[in-house]
Amino acid sequence: MQILAVNAGSSSLKFQMYEMPAEKVIISGVFERIGIGSSFYTIKLNGNKVKKEKEFGNHDEAVAVLIQELFDNNVVKSLDEIVGIGHRVVHGASKYADSVVITDEVLSDIEDFISLAPLHNPANIMGIKAFKKLVPDAIQVAVFDTAFHQTMSEESYLYPVPYSWYEQYGVRKYGFHGTSHKYLTIRMSQILNKKEFKLITCHLGNGGSISAVKDGQCIDTSMGFTPNAGIMMGTRSGDIDATIIPYVMEKTNKSLDDIINDLNKNSGYLGISSISSDSRDIENGIADGNEKCILAQKMYIKKIVEYIAKYYVLLGGADAICFSAGIGENSFKTRKDIIDSLACLGIKLDEEANQVRGEEKLITTLDSVIPCYIVPTDEELMIARDTLKFVK
C-alpha cells in the first residue's frame, strides 16, 4: 500500500511516498516559494532528480501538480492507491501524546494551537486542507512534533513561574523535533537490543535539541515553550536570561517583535560569527583562523556538552549517546569536539570510525564507558509508520 508523508511549510511542501510496509521510497520532492513568486519544484524518482519551474499561488495548486506528477510518472493509476497521508504538525500542545487520524475536532484543535506555533501550525493546516480536498478518500493522520515529549513529568515540563501561567495560558515546556527523537529511540533500541535503556539523543541541525530518554520514553528535552530554547543553534540563541530582552529594547528602541526576530533569526552561529548560520562555513572559518568562528564553535560545543552532562546525571548514567540531523550526521569536528569534552565520563572517540558522513556507525572505542553512535534520522519514515497504524 502507498502512503504519503507530508511536511507543509508556509511557502513550501515536502513529500515522500512510501510502499508500505516495505518502507520503500517510491518518489519524493519539494515545492518551494509557494505563494511568493518564482516558485519551482523538484521531483526525485529512481535516483533521478528533475527541477521544474511553475508558479504556485497556494498549497492547493502545489498539491494538484504533485498528484499530476504521480500519474505522469506512473506511480499511481488511481488516487485510491494512496491509502494514507501523514502530516507533520508542529504543535499538539499537551492534548496529543501520539499521532491521530485528523477529524474535524483534531483540525479545530490544531487551529486553536496556532498561538503556540504561529509560524508553523497555519502552514501545516494549509497542507492538511489541500490534501483533504484533493485526495478525500485517503486517511489523513497528524504526526505531532510535540507528542514524543508528553511523557515528561511536571517537574521537567513546568517553569518556575506563577503556576497560573500554566493553568490559564499553557506556559510550559513542550519540546520539539519529537518525531526525530522518537525515530532515534526506536532505532537505538534495535541497535542496543534492549527495551529498557538510558539514552541521550542529539538532534543537531540548523535547529537542534537534545533529549533524555529512559526505557523508550522522553523524560526531558532541551527545547521548551518554543523551539528557541535549549542549545545554541544556527540562528537561534537558545537559553538566555529573559531580562536581556527589555534591556536591549530600551537601549536600541527596537520593538519586542524585532528582538524576538533577532533571537530566532540573527543569533546562534550567525550572531556570534557574523558570517553564517551554516556549520560548514563556521568550520571553514576556523580553518582560516577566524576568531569569531572559533568562538562560535566553542560556545556551540559548550552548550551541547552542558545538556548531555545534565541528562547523564538526570538519567543516572547512559547506555548510549547518539548524534543525528545535518550537523550530527555529517560534522566530524563537532562530534569529536563534543566527545573529547566528555572524556571525564570515560567516553573515548574512535578517530577513524568518526570519519564518515550520514552513515549509521559506532564512533567510540570498544573500551569507551558509553558508546556513541551516528544514527541518520528519518522523520518522513516515522510519519509513514505512524500513518500505517491507522490504515491496516
N, C-alpha and C positions, 0 to 999 in steps of 0.2 A: 504493500500500500504506500501511497505517496503523501508526504507531509511537508508543508512549507514552514520554515522558521523565519519570522519576520522581525526586523528591528527598524521601526519608523522614527526618524528624527524630524525636526521642524522643516528642514529643506532636503531631506534625504530619505532613502528607503533601501535597506539592505535585505537580501533574502538568500536562503539556501533551501533547495528542495532535496528531500531525502527519500530513498527507497527504504521503508521500514518493514520489519525490524532489522534488516541487514545493516542499517546505518550507513548506507552508501550515498554519497553526494552525487546527485544527477546533474544539477545545474545550479549556478549561483550568480549573483550580480548585485550591483548597487546603482541606484538612481541618485543623481546629485544635482544640487541647485534647483530643486523643485520650487516653483513659485517666485523665484528671484532673478530669472533671466539667465541666458547662456547655459541652460540645463543640458545634461547628457547622461548616458548610462553605459555601463559596461556589463557584458554577459560573459561568463566563463562556462564552457561546455567541452567535455572530452579533452581537457588540457589546453584548449584554445581560448584566447581572450579577445573579445571584439568590443570596440568602443564605438558608440553611435551618438550623434548629436540630435537632440529633439527637444523642443520647448514643452515643458510641463507646467501648466498653471496651478495644478493642485495634485494631491495624492491620488485622487480618483483617476486622473489621466495617466499617472505613472503606473498604477496597478493595471489599468486596461492594457497598456503596452506590455507590461510584464506577462500578462495572461496570453497576449498575442504571440509573444516570443516562445512561450511554452508550446503553443500549437505549431508555430512556424518551424520549430526545431524538433518536432515530433516527440516531445517529452510527454505530452498528453494528447489524446484524441477527443476527450470529453472532460469537462470540469468535474464530473462525478468521480473521476480518478483521484482528485485531491480530496482526501477524506478528512484532513485536519489541518488547521493553520494555527501555529503557536506564535503569540505576540509577546515580545519583550515589553513589559510595563515597568517603568522605573519605581513607582511608589504605590505600595498597597497598604501603607500605614500599619497599624497594629492589628488590623482586621484579618489580613490574609497571611497565613503562615505556610501556604502551599499554593501551587498552581490550581486554577479553577476554570471551568467552562464559562465563557462570557455570556451571561444572561443580561437582561435589561437592568437588573439590580446591580450586577457587577460593574457594568458600564457606568451606571449612575454613581457608584462608589468611586470609580477611577476619576470621574469628573469632580466629585467632592474633594478628592485629594489633590486637586490642582494647586491649591495654596501651599502644599508641602513640596511640590515639584513643578513650579510654574514654567520651567523651560522644557520639561520632558513629557509630563503626562498629557498635555494638549496634543503633542505630536504623536504619541502612542495612540491616542483616541482617534486621530485622523486616519491612521493606518488601519485600526480596527474597523472603523465605519466604512472605509473604502473596500476592504475585503468582504465585509458582511454584505455589502450591496452587490458586488460583482461575483462573489463566489458564495451565494447564500446557503447552499446545502452542506458546506464543509463545517465541521465542528470547530468553533473558534475558542482558543484557550489563552488565558492570560498567565504569563510566567513573570512573577514579580521579582525585581532586583532585591527588594527588602525582605522577601519571605524567609530565606535561609536563616536570617539573623533573629527571627522572632522567638527563638529558643533561649535568648538571653534572659537572665534573671533581673529583677528590679534593681538590685544594687549595681548591675552592669549598665542597664539602659537609662536609668534616671540620672538627671543632672542635679547637682546640689544647689538648686534654685527653689523659689517658693513652689511647694507641691501643687498649688492651684494652677500654676502654669501648665503642668502636665494634665491635670483634670479638665481644665477648661479649654486649653489650646493645643493639646497633644505635643507639648515640648518634651522630647525625649530623644535618645539615640535610636536611629532606625537602621543604620548601616546600609551599604550599597555593594555592588559587584557580587551580590549573593548568588547569582546563577553560576558565576565562575567559581566562587569558593565552594559551592555545592559539588560542582563537577570535580574539582581538585580533591575534595574529601572522598568522594566515591572512588576516584582513580587511586588515591593513596591507600585506601582500604584494600584494594586489589593488590597493589604492589607489596604492601606490608603483610598481606594475607591475615588481616586482623579486623575484627568488628569493634573491638574495644582498644582505643589507642588515643594518644595525645599528639595533636598535630598543630603546627603553625603554618598557615597558608599565606604566601606573599604574592598578591596580585600587583605587579609593578609595571604599569604602563605610563602613559602621559597623565592619566589619573591613577591613583594607587591606593590600595588598602590592605591591611593585614588582619587576619582573624585567628582567634584561638578556638580550636575545635577539640571537643572531648567526646569520644565514643560516637562520632558522626554528627554531633550537634554543636552549633556555634555557642560559645559561652561569652565571647566578647569580640568586638571588631573595632577598627580604628576610625572609620568614617562615622559621622554622628547624625545630628538632625538634618544636615545637608552633606553632600559629597565634599564640601570644603574642609571638613575636619580631618584630623589624623596626621599622617605623614606629609612632608613637603612633596609637591608634585610638579608636573611640567609647568603649569601656570597658576596653580592654586597654592595658597600659603600653608594650608594645614593648620594645626593648632596655634592660636595666638592668644595673647591677653586681650579680652574684649574691649577694655578701656582704651586701647590704641585707636579704636575707631572714632570716638568723639574727639579725641586729642588731635588726630590728623585732619578731621573735618574742620576743626577750629583753626588750625594752622594753615590750611590750604584753601579754605572756603569751598571745598568740594561737598557735594550732596552725599547723602547716605548711599544712594544708588551708585554714585561714582566710586565710593570707597569699596562697596561690595564688588563692583566690577573689577577694581584693581586687585582685590584679594582672590578673585576667581580667575582672572584672565591676564594679569600683569605681575604675578608673584611667582613663587617657586623657583625652578631653574631659570626661567626667563627674568624674573625680578632681580635675582642675585647676580646672574652672569651678564645681564644687559645685552645678551647676544641671541639666545634661542631657548625654546622650551624643549627641544629635542635632545635627548641624552647623547645621541651620536655627535651632535655639534659640540656639546659640552666636552666629550672625550677628545674630540679633535682639538678643542681649545686647550685642554690640559696638556696634550702632546706638544702644543706650540708654546707652552709656558704661560698661558693666560691666567693671571692670578685670580680673577673673578670666577673663572670656570673651575679652578682648583678649589676655591672656597665653596662654590655651589655644590660640588660633588661631596666635599667633606660634610657639609650640612645635611645633604640628602642621606648619606650613609648613616650619619649620627641619628637622625630621626627614625630611620628604619630599625636600626640596632636597638634603640631605646624601646620600641614597641615589641620587638622579638624578646628582649630581656624581660620586659614586664609580663608578657604572656607565658614565658617559660616559668616564671615564679607563680603566676596565676594557675597554670596547669599542674604545677608540682613536678616539672620536668617535661620532656618532649620525646616522643618516639621518632619524630621526623620533622624536618622543615622542608617546604617546597617553594620553588620560585616559578612564577608564571607571568603571562602577558608580555607586551612588547619588550620591556627592559629586562624583566626577569628571565625571559626565554633566550634573549639574544646578546646581552651585555656580559662578556667575560669579566670585564673590570668591575662592574657593580657587584656581581656575585662574589668575586674574590674579595673586594673591599669589605663586604658585609661579613663573610665567613671569617676573614682574618680578624675582624673586630670582635668576633665571638669566640676567639681561641680560648678564653678563660673558662668556657663551658666544655672544653675538650673536643671542640669541633675542628677537624683538620681537612683542609681543601686538597683534593687531588688535582694538581695543576693541569695535568694532561687531559683528564676527563672533562675539565671545565671548558676546554677549548672547542665548544660546539654551540650552534645556534638552532633554536627551535626543535631540539631533539630531546625526547624523554631519556633522562640519564641520571644515574647516581654520580655526584661530583665530589664526594668526600671519600677519604681513605677508609679501608676496612676497619681500622682501629679507631676511627672517629667515634666519640661517645654518642653523638647524634648524627644520623645520616641525613644528608641534604640532597634533594633531587630537583632537577628541572622537569616540570610537567607542563607541556603546552596545553593551555586551556581550550575549551571548545564550548562556548556558551550556546552557539547555534544547535549543536548536537544535544545539549541539555534541554533546550526548548523543544526540540523534536521528540526527545524521550518523554518529557512530561506530557506533551500533546498526545503521544501514542497511548498513554494510560487511559485516555477518555474515548478512544476510537476503536479499541479492540472489541 
